[in-house]
Amino acid sequence: MKRTLKTSIIAALAAATMITTAASAENWRAWNIHSDGHPNTPAMDLFAELVEASTNGEVTVDVFHGGVLGTQPDALEQVRIGAIELGNFSLGPIGPMVKEANLVSLPFIFKSVPHMFRVLDGEAGEIMSKGMADAGLMPIGWFDAGARSFYSQKAIETPDDVKGLKIRVMNNDLYTAMISAMGGNPSPMAFSEVQQALKTGVVDGAENNFPSFKNVGHYEVTSHYSLSEHLIIPECICVNTKKFEALSPELQNAIRASAKAASLYQRALWSVQSGQARTEVEAAGIKVNEIADKGPFQDAMDAVYDEYLKANPDMKKLVELAKATK
Ligand code: BDP
């Protein structure tokens, strides 16, 4: 089934966008933090295959999985300066570089993943994409990364349960403010260090979606996953803006179409594999608790919004656009 879907995507895209004129070949490097077993890995591989097929080999992409090209903030800088051409990035660590992208890092800003995609497809998404492209990170595809929830050695039911806990977050002041607002101690740290930090008690907990919680073994060193779903953060395929814009319109179209097809594939994989990841961690002994009333968590974020919008009044428009999106 998987193979059939992938094969037909490649065939359809190649037929629709095939470039026939040969010019000088471009070989691009792509950063991906994930390894086998995570939906983004085959999606990035498919993107590379589609680019090669639809540009008739004029552009080829080598994907480096497992974060071997560096940490996410470093890789983002590398793409901005063109040392690496592209990557699959979370918008979380893009927020400190591109103000507009921080919209998605406001806790509880989206009602659901479909709501997030509707916001991205609307005016707010256009403004964000422009800000990112101006900063050198042009988004050409959006991936699903589900919702992030807390995990630790105890069940978290209310914001009070976070009090006193040292919680790892990604690099972004909004996340440190979010944890502080609940009385916790935020600890920004690279993804690759989190498992060891949880294991040795350097941190008491972290937050992520099920596939990442499972795939890098965080579930092996934790016991409870609490469905706070406080952040719904999209991911992008983001390309160095100058390199992308230097290509002919035909090549740009072929690469955009490849990114779109790879994104749809990623979303299809995500919808299946995020449920599987939950089943697998539960089978391994993780206790998953629902949080019936997320109201107290949302209320605790009022102070985060107030402070953020006071410091960034120009972000009010984006927040309003997101909230007004049905
Ligand atoms: C994962 C994202 C990845 C982040 C990681 C993290 O896919 O881009 O680096 O979370 O928490 O879900 O650092």
py3Dmol code that shows the C-alpha trace and the ligand (Angstrom):
import py3Dmol

protein = """\
ATOM      1  CA  MET A   1       0.000   0.000   0.000  1.00  0.00           C
ATOM      2  CA  LYS A   2       2.747   2.371   1.066  1.00  0.00           C
ATOM      3  CA  ARG A   3       4.838   1.490  -1.967  1.00  0.00           C
ATOM      4  CA  THR A   4       1.884   1.888  -4.323  1.00  0.00           C
ATOM      5  CA  LEU A   5       1.073   5.370  -3.009  1.00  0.00           C
ATOM      6  CA  LYS A   6       4.686   6.438  -3.297  1.00  0.00           C
ATOM      7  CA  THR A   7       5.164   4.967  -6.768  1.00  0.00           C
ATOM      8  CA  SER A   8       2.045   6.626  -8.101  1.00  0.00           C
ATOM      9  CA  ILE A   9       3.052  10.011  -6.633  1.00  0.00           C
ATOM     10  CA  ILE A  10       6.418   9.792  -8.382  1.00  0.00           C
ATOM     11  CA  ALA A  11       4.876   8.778 -11.704  1.00  0.00           C
ATOM     12  CA  ALA A  12       2.208  11.505 -11.615  1.00  0.00           C
ATOM     13  CA  LEU A  13       4.600  14.248 -10.673  1.00  0.00           C
ATOM     14  CA  ALA A  14       7.250  13.216 -13.163  1.00  0.00           C
ATOM     15  CA  ALA A  15       4.671  13.189 -15.971  1.00  0.00           C
ATOM     16  CA  ALA A  16       3.286  16.598 -14.997  1.00  0.00           C
ATOM     17  CA  THR A  17       6.478  18.527 -14.483  1.00  0.00           C
ATOM     18  CA  MET A  18       9.242  16.775 -16.416  1.00  0.00           C
ATOM     19  CA  ILE A  19      11.960  19.191 -17.500  1.00  0.00           C
ATOM     20  CA  THR A  20      13.576  18.230 -20.747  1.00  0.00           C
ATOM     21  CA  THR A  21      16.297  20.797 -21.298  1.00  0.00           C
ATOM     22  CA  ALA A  22      19.599  19.983 -19.671  1.00  0.00           C
ATOM     23  CA  ALA A  23      21.543  22.697 -17.874  1.00  0.00           C
ATOM     24  CA  SER A  24      24.171  22.632 -15.147  1.00  0.00           C
ATOM     25  CA  ALA A  25      23.244  20.244 -12.330  1.00  0.00           C
ATOM     26  CA  GLU A  26      22.676  21.403  -8.748  1.00  0.00           C
ATOM     27  CA  ASN A  27      23.331  19.040  -5.868  1.00  0.00           C
ATOM     28  CA  TRP A  28      21.649  20.111  -2.656  1.00  0.00           C
ATOM     29  CA  ARG A  29      22.118  18.919   0.905  1.00  0.00           C
ATOM     30  CA  ALA A  30      19.083  18.467   3.142  1.00  0.00           C
ATOM     31  CA  TRP A  31      19.060  18.338   6.955  1.00  0.00           C
ATOM     32  CA  ASN A  32      16.664  16.037   8.794  1.00  0.00           C
ATOM     33  CA  ILE A  33      16.803  15.446  12.540  1.00  0.00           C
ATOM     34  CA  HIS A  34      14.840  12.187  12.382  1.00  0.00           C
ATOM     35  CA  SER A  35      15.963   8.645  11.602  1.00  0.00           C
ATOM     36  CA  ASP A  36      14.210   5.511  10.344  1.00  0.00           C
ATOM     37  CA  GLY A  37      10.888   4.845  12.014  1.00  0.00           C
ATOM     38  CA  HIS A  38       9.768   8.491  11.964  1.00  0.00           C
ATOM     39  CA  PRO A  39       7.321   9.577   9.220  1.00  0.00           C
ATOM     40  CA  ASN A  40       9.437  12.572   8.152  1.00  0.00           C
ATOM     41  CA  THR A  41      12.329  10.364   7.071  1.00  0.00           C
ATOM     42  CA  PRO A  42      10.575   8.552   4.190  1.00  0.00           C
ATOM     43  CA  ALA A  43       8.826  11.819   3.296  1.00  0.00           C
ATOM     44  CA  MET A  44      12.163  13.584   2.892  1.00  0.00           C
ATOM     45  CA  ASP A  45      13.477  10.628   0.870  1.00  0.00           C
ATOM     46  CA  LEU A  46      10.426  10.863  -1.369  1.00  0.00           C
ATOM     47  CA  PHE A  47      11.002  14.613  -1.779  1.00  0.00           C
ATOM     48  CA  ALA A  48      14.541  13.883  -2.999  1.00  0.00           C
ATOM     49  CA  GLU A  49      13.281  11.246  -5.452  1.00  0.00           C
ATOM     50  CA  LEU A  50      10.578  13.571  -6.783  1.00  0.00           C
ATOM     51  CA  VAL A  51      12.975  16.468  -7.246  1.00  0.00           C
ATOM     52  CA  GLU A  52      15.358  14.323  -9.232  1.00  0.00           C
ATOM     53  CA  ALA A  53      12.581  12.798 -11.362  1.00  0.00           C
ATOM     54  CA  SER A  54      10.712  16.032 -12.039  1.00  0.00           C
ATOM     55  CA  THR A  55      13.796  18.150 -12.793  1.00  0.00           C
ATOM     56  CA  ASN A  56      15.279  15.454 -15.004  1.00  0.00           C
ATOM     57  CA  GLY A  57      18.287  15.317 -12.692  1.00  0.00           C
ATOM     58  CA  GLU A  58      19.015  19.033 -12.939  1.00  0.00           C
ATOM     59  CA  VAL A  59      18.533  19.295  -9.190  1.00  0.00           C
ATOM     60  CA  THR A  60      19.404  16.407  -6.894  1.00  0.00           C
ATOM     61  CA  VAL A  61      19.009  16.317  -3.124  1.00  0.00           C
ATOM     62  CA  ASP A  62      21.049  14.270  -0.640  1.00  0.00           C
ATOM     63  CA  VAL A  63      19.148  13.942   2.601  1.00  0.00           C
ATOM     64  CA  PHE A  64      21.228  13.595   5.768  1.00  0.00           C
ATOM     65  CA  HIS A  65      19.052  11.951   8.408  1.00  0.00           C
ATOM     66  CA  GLY A  66      19.523  11.687  12.173  1.00  0.00           C
ATOM     67  CA  GLY A  67      20.703  15.288  12.655  1.00  0.00           C
ATOM     68  CA  VAL A  68      24.226  14.415  11.484  1.00  0.00           C
ATOM     69  CA  LEU A  69      24.655  17.877   9.950  1.00  0.00           C
ATOM     70  CA  GLY A  70      24.241  19.551  13.361  1.00  0.00           C
ATOM     71  CA  THR A  71      21.656  20.714  15.882  1.00  0.00           C
ATOM     72  CA  GLN A  72      18.468  22.289  14.608  1.00  0.00           C
ATOM     73  CA  PRO A  73      19.357  25.929  15.469  1.00  0.00           C
ATOM     74  CA  ASP A  74      22.770  25.438  13.808  1.00  0.00           C
ATOM     75  CA  ALA A  75      21.257  23.815  10.735  1.00  0.00           C
ATOM     76  CA  LEU A  76      18.793  26.688  10.396  1.00  0.00           C
ATOM     77  CA  GLU A  77      21.677  29.162  10.373  1.00  0.00           C
ATOM     78  CA  GLN A  78      23.443  26.985   7.804  1.00  0.00           C
ATOM     79  CA  VAL A  79      20.416  27.077   5.517  1.00  0.00           C
ATOM     80  CA  ARG A  80      20.064  30.829   5.964  1.00  0.00           C
ATOM     81  CA  ILE A  81      23.630  31.380   4.796  1.00  0.00           C
ATOM     82  CA  GLY A  82      23.400  28.700   2.107  1.00  0.00           C
ATOM     83  CA  ALA A  83      25.974  26.273   3.549  1.00  0.00           C
ATOM     84  CA  ILE A  84      23.193  23.650   3.534  1.00  0.00           C
ATOM     85  CA  GLU A  85      20.450  24.192   0.972  1.00  0.00           C
ATOM     86  CA  LEU A  86      17.400  22.925   2.829  1.00  0.00           C
ATOM     87  CA  GLY A  87      15.891  20.954   5.661  1.00  0.00           C
ATOM     88  CA  ASN A  88      12.806  19.662   7.396  1.00  0.00           C
ATOM     89  CA  PHE A  89      12.446  22.064  10.297  1.00  0.00           C
ATOM     90  CA  SER A  90      10.081  22.595  13.183  1.00  0.00           C
ATOM     91  CA  LEU A  91       8.798  26.160  13.302  1.00  0.00           C
ATOM     92  CA  GLY A  92       9.623  26.185  17.026  1.00  0.00           C
ATOM     93  CA  PRO A  93      13.313  27.035  16.665  1.00  0.00           C
ATOM     94  CA  ILE A  94      12.538  29.316  13.695  1.00  0.00           C
ATOM     95  CA  GLY A  95      10.560  31.654  15.985  1.00  0.00           C
ATOM     96  CA  PRO A  96      13.642  33.327  17.479  1.00  0.00           C
ATOM     97  CA  MET A  97      14.893  34.087  13.931  1.00  0.00           C
ATOM     98  CA  VAL A  98      11.630  35.064  12.250  1.00  0.00           C
ATOM     99  CA  LYS A  99       9.138  36.960  14.365  1.00  0.00           C
ATOM    100  CA  GLU A 100       6.092  36.052  12.237  1.00  0.00           C
ATOM    101  CA  ALA A 101       6.870  32.346  12.572  1.00  0.00           C
ATOM    102  CA  ASN A 102       6.409  32.616  16.336  1.00  0.00           C
ATOM    103  CA  LEU A 103       2.650  32.700  15.866  1.00  0.00           C
ATOM    104  CA  VAL A 104       2.635  28.886  15.937  1.00  0.00           C
ATOM    105  CA  SER A 105       4.636  28.769  19.174  1.00  0.00           C
ATOM    106  CA  LEU A 106       1.947  30.494  21.203  1.00  0.00           C
ATOM    107  CA  PRO A 107       0.464  27.761  23.402  1.00  0.00           C
ATOM    108  CA  PHE A 108      -3.079  26.696  22.458  1.00  0.00           C
ATOM    109  CA  ILE A 109      -3.184  29.086  19.473  1.00  0.00           C
ATOM    110  CA  PHE A 110      -4.684  26.332  17.275  1.00  0.00           C
ATOM    111  CA  LYS A 111      -7.829  24.348  18.020  1.00  0.00           C
ATOM    112  CA  SER A 112      -6.599  21.287  16.131  1.00  0.00           C
ATOM    113  CA  VAL A 113      -4.170  20.197  13.427  1.00  0.00           C
ATOM    114  CA  PRO A 114      -6.742  20.842  10.630  1.00  0.00           C
ATOM    115  CA  HIS A 115      -7.251  24.335  12.097  1.00  0.00           C
ATOM    116  CA  MET A 116      -3.482  24.888  11.994  1.00  0.00           C
ATOM    117  CA  PHE A 117      -3.371  23.921   8.293  1.00  0.00           C
ATOM    118  CA  ARG A 118      -6.300  26.253   7.554  1.00  0.00           C
ATOM    119  CA  VAL A 119      -4.413  29.116   9.230  1.00  0.00           C
ATOM    120  CA  LEU A 120      -1.269  28.260   7.234  1.00  0.00           C
ATOM    121  CA  ASP A 121      -3.308  28.210   4.025  1.00  0.00           C
ATOM    122  CA  GLY A 122      -4.768  31.668   4.745  1.00  0.00           C
ATOM    123  CA  GLU A 123      -3.517  35.232   5.157  1.00  0.00           C
ATOM    124  CA  ALA A 124      -1.616  34.485   8.367  1.00  0.00           C
ATOM    125  CA  GLY A 125       0.270  31.727   6.559  1.00  0.00           C
ATOM    126  CA  GLU A 126       1.134  34.092   3.733  1.00  0.00           C
ATOM    127  CA  ILE A 127       2.540  36.671   6.151  1.00  0.00           C
ATOM    128  CA  MET A 128       4.539  33.988   7.966  1.00  0.00           C
ATOM    129  CA  SER A 129       5.888  32.531   4.718  1.00  0.00           C
ATOM    130  CA  LYS A 130       7.007  35.957   3.556  1.00  0.00           C
ATOM    131  CA  GLY A 131       8.784  36.645   6.843  1.00  0.00           C
ATOM    132  CA  MET A 132      10.528  33.282   6.623  1.00  0.00           C
ATOM    133  CA  ALA A 133      11.535  33.758   2.978  1.00  0.00           C
ATOM    134  CA  ASP A 134      12.877  37.241   3.775  1.00  0.00           C
ATOM    135  CA  ALA A 135      14.993  35.663   6.515  1.00  0.00           C
ATOM    136  CA  GLY A 136      16.441  33.160   4.021  1.00  0.00           C
ATOM    137  CA  LEU A 137      14.194  30.213   4.940  1.00  0.00           C
ATOM    138  CA  MET A 138      11.619  29.783   2.209  1.00  0.00           C
ATOM    139  CA  PRO A 139       8.867  27.306   3.166  1.00  0.00           C
ATOM    140  CA  ILE A 140       7.817  25.139   0.205  1.00  0.00           C
ATOM    141  CA  GLY A 141       5.891  22.426   2.070  1.00  0.00           C
ATOM    142  CA  TRP A 142       4.152  22.002   5.423  1.00  0.00           C
ATOM    143  CA  PHE A 143       4.351  18.818   7.495  1.00  0.00           C
ATOM    144  CA  ASP A 144       2.090  17.628  10.302  1.00  0.00           C
ATOM    145  CA  ALA A 145       3.787  17.328  13.688  1.00  0.00           C
ATOM    146  CA  GLY A 146       0.642  16.640  15.722  1.00  0.00           C
ATOM    147  CA  ALA A 147       0.400  18.126  19.194  1.00  0.00           C
ATOM    148  CA  ARG A 148       3.039  18.254  21.905  1.00  0.00           C
ATOM    149  CA  SER A 149       2.252  17.020  25.414  1.00  0.00           C
ATOM    150  CA  PHE A 150       4.199  16.666  28.657  1.00  0.00           C
ATOM    151  CA  TYR A 151       5.937  13.530  29.846  1.00  0.00           C
ATOM    152  CA  SER A 152       7.639  12.856  33.152  1.00  0.00           C
ATOM    153  CA  GLN A 153       7.751  10.401  36.044  1.00  0.00           C
ATOM    154  CA  LYS A 154       4.319  11.447  37.249  1.00  0.00           C
ATOM    155  CA  ALA A 155       0.981  12.191  35.630  1.00  0.00           C
ATOM    156  CA  ILE A 156       0.376  15.857  34.927  1.00  0.00           C
ATOM    157  CA  GLU A 157      -3.295  16.737  35.368  1.00  0.00           C
ATOM    158  CA  THR A 158      -3.186  20.460  36.167  1.00  0.00           C
ATOM    159  CA  PRO A 159      -0.647  23.291  35.710  1.00  0.00           C
ATOM    160  CA  ASP A 160       0.140  22.896  39.419  1.00  0.00           C
ATOM    161  CA  ASP A 161       1.640  19.483  38.659  1.00  0.00           C
ATOM    162  CA  VAL A 162       4.326  21.240  36.594  1.00  0.00           C
ATOM    163  CA  LYS A 163       5.333  23.372  39.588  1.00  0.00           C
ATOM    164  CA  GLY A 164       8.934  22.726  40.577  1.00  0.00           C
ATOM    165  CA  LEU A 165       9.614  20.369  37.652  1.00  0.00           C
ATOM    166  CA  LYS A 166      12.569  20.968  35.410  1.00  0.00           C
ATOM    167  CA  ILE A 167      11.178  20.609  31.891  1.00  0.00           C
ATOM    168  CA  ARG A 168      13.233  20.468  28.706  1.00  0.00           C
ATOM    169  CA  VAL A 169      11.983  22.753  25.930  1.00  0.00           C
ATOM    170  CA  MET A 170      13.185  23.658  22.440  1.00  0.00           C
ATOM    171  CA  ASN A 171      15.082  26.934  22.025  1.00  0.00           C
ATOM    172  CA  ASN A 172      12.444  29.633  22.057  1.00  0.00           C
ATOM    173  CA  ASP A 173      11.650  32.215  24.752  1.00  0.00           C
ATOM    174  CA  LEU A 174       7.953  31.503  24.380  1.00  0.00           C
ATOM    175  CA  TYR A 175       8.523  27.961  25.659  1.00  0.00           C
ATOM    176  CA  THR A 176      10.563  29.089  28.644  1.00  0.00           C
ATOM    177  CA  ALA A 177       7.810  31.616  29.446  1.00  0.00           C
ATOM    178  CA  MET A 178       5.201  28.861  29.074  1.00  0.00           C
ATOM    179  CA  ILE A 179       6.908  26.587  31.623  1.00  0.00           C
ATOM    180  CA  SER A 180       7.663  29.461  34.010  1.00  0.00           C
ATOM    181  CA  ALA A 181       4.002  30.521  33.900  1.00  0.00           C
ATOM    182  CA  MET A 182       3.123  27.138  35.404  1.00  0.00           C
ATOM    183  CA  GLY A 183       5.799  27.411  38.079  1.00  0.00           C
ATOM    184  CA  GLY A 184       8.173  24.974  36.386  1.00  0.00           C
ATOM    185  CA  ASN A 185      11.865  25.426  35.552  1.00  0.00           C
ATOM    186  CA  PRO A 186      12.398  25.509  31.788  1.00  0.00           C
ATOM    187  CA  SER A 187      15.541  23.955  30.416  1.00  0.00           C
ATOM    188  CA  PRO A 188      16.258  24.648  26.718  1.00  0.00           C
ATOM    189  CA  MET A 189      18.346  21.829  25.289  1.00  0.00           C
ATOM    190  CA  ALA A 190      19.192  20.159  21.973  1.00  0.00           C
ATOM    191  CA  PHE A 191      16.918  17.257  21.011  1.00  0.00           C
ATOM    192  CA  SER A 192      19.869  14.849  20.891  1.00  0.00           C
ATOM    193  CA  GLU A 193      20.609  15.453  24.593  1.00  0.00           C
ATOM    194  CA  VAL A 194      17.134  14.929  25.977  1.00  0.00           C
ATOM    195  CA  GLN A 195      17.154  11.170  26.461  1.00  0.00           C
ATOM    196  CA  GLN A 196      20.312  11.251  28.560  1.00  0.00           C
ATOM    197  CA  ALA A 197      19.051  14.258  30.529  1.00  0.00           C
ATOM    198  CA  LEU A 198      15.826  12.422  31.358  1.00  0.00           C
ATOM    199  CA  LYS A 199      17.730   9.284  32.262  1.00  0.00           C
ATOM    200  CA  THR A 200      20.157  10.973  34.631  1.00  0.00           C
ATOM    201  CA  GLY A 201      17.536  13.269  36.155  1.00  0.00           C
ATOM    202  CA  VAL A 202      19.106  16.441  34.769  1.00  0.00           C
ATOM    203  CA  VAL A 203      15.528  17.218  33.746  1.00  0.00           C
ATOM    204  CA  ASP A 204      12.293  15.845  35.239  1.00  0.00           C
ATOM    205  CA  GLY A 205      10.351  15.911  32.028  1.00  0.00           C
ATOM    206  CA  ALA A 206       9.989  17.121  28.477  1.00  0.00           C
ATOM    207  CA  GLU A 207       7.246  17.623  25.907  1.00  0.00           C
ATOM    208  CA  ASN A 208       6.814  16.296  22.408  1.00  0.00           C
ATOM    209  CA  ASN A 209       4.489  14.403  20.067  1.00  0.00           C
ATOM    210  CA  PHE A 210       4.131  10.586  20.157  1.00  0.00           C
ATOM    211  CA  PRO A 211       6.434   9.754  17.210  1.00  0.00           C
ATOM    212  CA  SER A 212       9.357  11.752  18.620  1.00  0.00           C
ATOM    213  CA  PHE A 213       8.663  10.516  22.175  1.00  0.00           C
ATOM    214  CA  LYS A 214       8.880   6.974  20.857  1.00  0.00           C
ATOM    215  CA  ASN A 215      11.474   7.159  18.148  1.00  0.00           C
ATOM    216  CA  VAL A 216      14.384   8.573  20.136  1.00  0.00           C
ATOM    217  CA  GLY A 217      13.683   6.445  23.208  1.00  0.00           C
ATOM    218  CA  HIS A 218      12.338   9.113  25.571  1.00  0.00           C
ATOM    219  CA  TYR A 219       9.618   6.632  26.552  1.00  0.00           C
ATOM    220  CA  GLU A 220      12.300   4.253  27.822  1.00  0.00           C
ATOM    221  CA  VAL A 221      13.310   6.712  30.544  1.00  0.00           C
ATOM    222  CA  THR A 222       9.884   8.132  31.488  1.00  0.00           C
ATOM    223  CA  SER A 223       6.668   6.653  32.858  1.00  0.00           C
ATOM    224  CA  HIS A 224       3.768   9.054  32.186  1.00  0.00           C
ATOM    225  CA  TYR A 225       2.593  10.911  29.074  1.00  0.00           C
ATOM    226  CA  SER A 226      -0.084  13.506  29.850  1.00  0.00           C
ATOM    227  CA  LEU A 227      -2.227  14.739  26.961  1.00  0.00           C
ATOM    228  CA  SER A 228      -1.949  18.493  27.552  1.00  0.00           C
ATOM    229  CA  GLU A 229      -1.575  19.106  23.793  1.00  0.00           C
ATOM    230  CA  HIS A 230      -0.387  22.623  24.601  1.00  0.00           C
ATOM    231  CA  LEU A 231       1.483  23.213  21.337  1.00  0.00           C
ATOM    232  CA  ILE A 232       0.557  22.340  17.764  1.00  0.00           C
ATOM    233  CA  ILE A 233       3.634  23.300  15.770  1.00  0.00           C
ATOM    234  CA  PRO A 234       3.865  22.729  12.018  1.00  0.00           C
ATOM    235  CA  GLU A 235       7.080  21.759  10.282  1.00  0.00           C
ATOM    236  CA  CYS A 236       8.325  22.914   6.920  1.00  0.00           C
ATOM    237  CA  ILE A 237      10.530  21.916   4.082  1.00  0.00           C
ATOM    238  CA  CYS A 238      12.484  25.177   4.030  1.00  0.00           C
ATOM    239  CA  VAL A 239      14.986  26.092   1.305  1.00  0.00           C
ATOM    240  CA  ASN A 240      17.617  28.808   1.192  1.00  0.00           C
ATOM    241  CA  THR A 241      15.691  31.611  -0.492  1.00  0.00           C
ATOM    242  CA  LYS A 242      18.471  32.858  -2.792  1.00  0.00           C
ATOM    243  CA  LYS A 243      19.334  29.395  -4.123  1.00  0.00           C
ATOM    244  CA  PHE A 244      15.690  28.688  -4.797  1.00  0.00           C
ATOM    245  CA  GLU A 245      15.076  31.994  -6.518  1.00  0.00           C
ATOM    246  CA  ALA A 246      18.171  31.557  -8.689  1.00  0.00           C
ATOM    247  CA  LEU A 247      16.502  28.583 -10.426  1.00  0.00           C
ATOM    248  CA  SER A 248      14.388  28.873 -13.575  1.00  0.00           C
ATOM    249  CA  PRO A 249      10.617  29.164 -13.023  1.00  0.00           C
ATOM    250  CA  GLU A 250      10.212  25.602 -14.404  1.00  0.00           C
ATOM    251  CA  LEU A 251      12.634  24.163 -11.871  1.00  0.00           C
ATOM    252  CA  GLN A 252      11.036  26.176  -9.065  1.00  0.00           C
ATOM    253  CA  ASN A 253       7.618  24.782 -10.041  1.00  0.00           C
ATOM    254  CA  ALA A 254       8.942  21.227 -10.156  1.00  0.00           C
ATOM    255  CA  ILE A 255      10.524  21.580  -6.707  1.00  0.00           C
ATOM    256  CA  ARG A 256       7.414  23.197  -5.226  1.00  0.00           C
ATOM    257  CA  ALA A 257       5.265  20.400  -6.656  1.00  0.00           C
ATOM    258  CA  SER A 258       7.693  17.825  -5.217  1.00  0.00           C
ATOM    259  CA  ALA A 259       7.509  19.459  -1.786  1.00  0.00           C
ATOM    260  CA  LYS A 260       3.732  19.548  -1.932  1.00  0.00           C
ATOM    261  CA  ALA A 261       3.490  15.872  -2.874  1.00  0.00           C
ATOM    262  CA  ALA A 262       6.044  14.891  -0.208  1.00  0.00           C
ATOM    263  CA  SER A 263       4.074  16.901   2.368  1.00  0.00           C
ATOM    264  CA  LEU A 264       0.827  15.124   1.527  1.00  0.00           C
ATOM    265  CA  TYR A 265       2.660  11.823   1.812  1.00  0.00           C
ATOM    266  CA  GLN A 266       4.120  12.879   5.185  1.00  0.00           C
ATOM    267  CA  ARG A 267       0.661  13.811   6.478  1.00  0.00           C
ATOM    268  CA  ALA A 268      -0.755  10.458   5.381  1.00  0.00           C
ATOM    269  CA  LEU A 269       2.106   8.620   7.110  1.00  0.00           C
ATOM    270  CA  TRP A 270       1.743  10.817  10.194  1.00  0.00           C
ATOM    271  CA  SER A 271      -1.945  10.070  10.636  1.00  0.00           C
ATOM    272  CA  VAL A 272      -1.198   6.353  10.782  1.00  0.00           C
ATOM    273  CA  GLN A 273       2.160   6.333  12.536  1.00  0.00           C
ATOM    274  CA  SER A 274       1.342   8.781  15.354  1.00  0.00           C
ATOM    275  CA  GLY A 275      -1.428   6.411  16.498  1.00  0.00           C
ATOM    276  CA  GLN A 276       0.937   3.461  16.160  1.00  0.00           C
ATOM    277  CA  ALA A 277       3.573   5.261  18.230  1.00  0.00           C
ATOM    278  CA  ARG A 278       1.039   5.795  21.011  1.00  0.00           C
ATOM    279  CA  THR A 279       0.038   2.129  20.934  1.00  0.00           C
ATOM    280  CA  GLU A 280       3.674   1.054  21.046  1.00  0.00           C
ATOM    281  CA  VAL A 281       4.658   3.217  24.014  1.00  0.00           C
ATOM    282  CA  GLU A 282       1.556   2.133  25.914  1.00  0.00           C
ATOM    283  CA  ALA A 283       2.437  -1.503  25.215  1.00  0.00           C
ATOM    284  CA  ALA A 284       5.895  -0.728  26.608  1.00  0.00           C
ATOM    285  CA  GLY A 285       4.325   0.445  29.878  1.00  0.00           C
ATOM    286  CA  ILE A 286       3.819   4.194  29.457  1.00  0.00           C
ATOM    287  CA  LYS A 287       0.710   5.434  31.277  1.00  0.00           C
ATOM    288  CA  VAL A 288      -1.124   7.919  29.053  1.00  0.00           C
ATOM    289  CA  ASN A 289      -3.590  10.224  30.800  1.00  0.00           C
ATOM    290  CA  GLU A 290      -6.228  12.400  29.170  1.00  0.00           C
ATOM    291  CA  ILE A 291      -6.708  15.886  30.578  1.00  0.00           C
ATOM    292  CA  ALA A 292     -10.458  16.389  30.614  1.00  0.00           C
ATOM    293  CA  ASP A 293     -10.303  20.124  31.284  1.00  0.00           C
ATOM    294  CA  LYS A 294      -7.463  22.000  29.623  1.00  0.00           C
ATOM    295  CA  GLY A 295      -8.950  25.297  30.812  1.00  0.00           C
ATOM    296  CA  PRO A 296      -6.517  25.765  33.726  1.00  0.00           C
ATOM    297  CA  PHE A 297      -3.549  25.270  31.347  1.00  0.00           C
ATOM    298  CA  GLN A 298      -5.024  27.793  28.918  1.00  0.00           C
ATOM    299  CA  ASP A 299      -5.708  30.266  31.729  1.00  0.00           C
ATOM    300  CA  ALA A 300      -2.104  29.965  32.891  1.00  0.00           C
ATOM    301  CA  MET A 301      -1.034  31.077  29.399  1.00  0.00           C
ATOM    302  CA  ASP A 302      -2.858  34.434  29.608  1.00  0.00           C
ATOM    303  CA  ALA A 303       0.218  35.974  31.209  1.00  0.00           C
ATOM    304  CA  VAL A 304       2.421  34.568  28.414  1.00  0.00           C
ATOM    305  CA  TYR A 305       0.204  36.118  25.736  1.00  0.00           C
ATOM    306  CA  ASP A 306      -0.027  39.443  27.584  1.00  0.00           C
ATOM    307  CA  GLU A 307       3.702  39.785  27.992  1.00  0.00           C
ATOM    308  CA  TYR A 308       4.449  38.592  24.454  1.00  0.00           C
ATOM    309  CA  LEU A 309       1.967  40.932  22.787  1.00  0.00           C
ATOM    310  CA  LYS A 310       3.132  43.832  24.917  1.00  0.00           C
ATOM    311  CA  ALA A 311       6.679  43.259  23.678  1.00  0.00           C
ATOM    312  CA  ASN A 312       5.516  42.462  20.091  1.00  0.00           C
ATOM    313  CA  PRO A 313       2.401  44.554  19.405  1.00  0.00           C
ATOM    314  CA  ASP A 314       2.786  43.943  15.649  1.00  0.00           C
ATOM    315  CA  MET A 315       1.989  40.243  16.263  1.00  0.00           C
ATOM    316  CA  LYS A 316      -1.570  41.085  17.386  1.00  0.00           C
ATOM    317  CA  LYS A 317      -2.786  41.006  13.794  1.00  0.00           C
ATOM    318  CA  LEU A 318      -1.479  37.466  13.230  1.00  0.00           C
ATOM    319  CA  VAL A 319      -2.986  36.255  16.506  1.00  0.00           C
ATOM    320  CA  GLU A 320      -6.323  37.770  15.526  1.00  0.00           C
ATOM    321  CA  LEU A 321      -6.156  36.200  12.051  1.00  0.00           C
ATOM    322  CA  ALA A 322      -5.464  32.787  13.579  1.00  0.00           C
ATOM    323  CA  LYS A 323      -8.272  33.149  16.107  1.00  0.00           C
ATOM    324  CA  ALA A 324     -10.711  34.324  13.423  1.00  0.00           C
ATOM    325  CA  THR A 325      -9.935  31.316  11.206  1.00  0.00           C
ATOM    326  CA  LYS A 326     -12.740  28.758  11.479  1.00  0.00           C
TER     327      LYS A 326
END
"""
ligand_1 = """\
13
BDP
C 10.353 16.993 17.181
C 10.555 17.810 15.940
C 12.019 18.210 15.811
C 12.460 18.894 17.073
C 12.152 18.037 18.276
C 12.578 18.698 19.585
O 10.174 17.065 14.802
O 12.191 19.055 14.716
O 13.830 19.123 17.058
O 10.780 17.720 18.311
O 11.822 18.628 20.558
O 8.982 16.670 17.333
O 13.672 19.267 19.626
"""
view = py3Dmol.view(width=600, height=400)
view.addModel(protein, "pdb")
view.setStyle({"model": 0}, {"cartoon": {"style": "trace"}})
view.addModel(ligand_1, "xyz")
view.setStyle({"model": 1}, {"stick": {}})
view.zoomTo()
view.show()
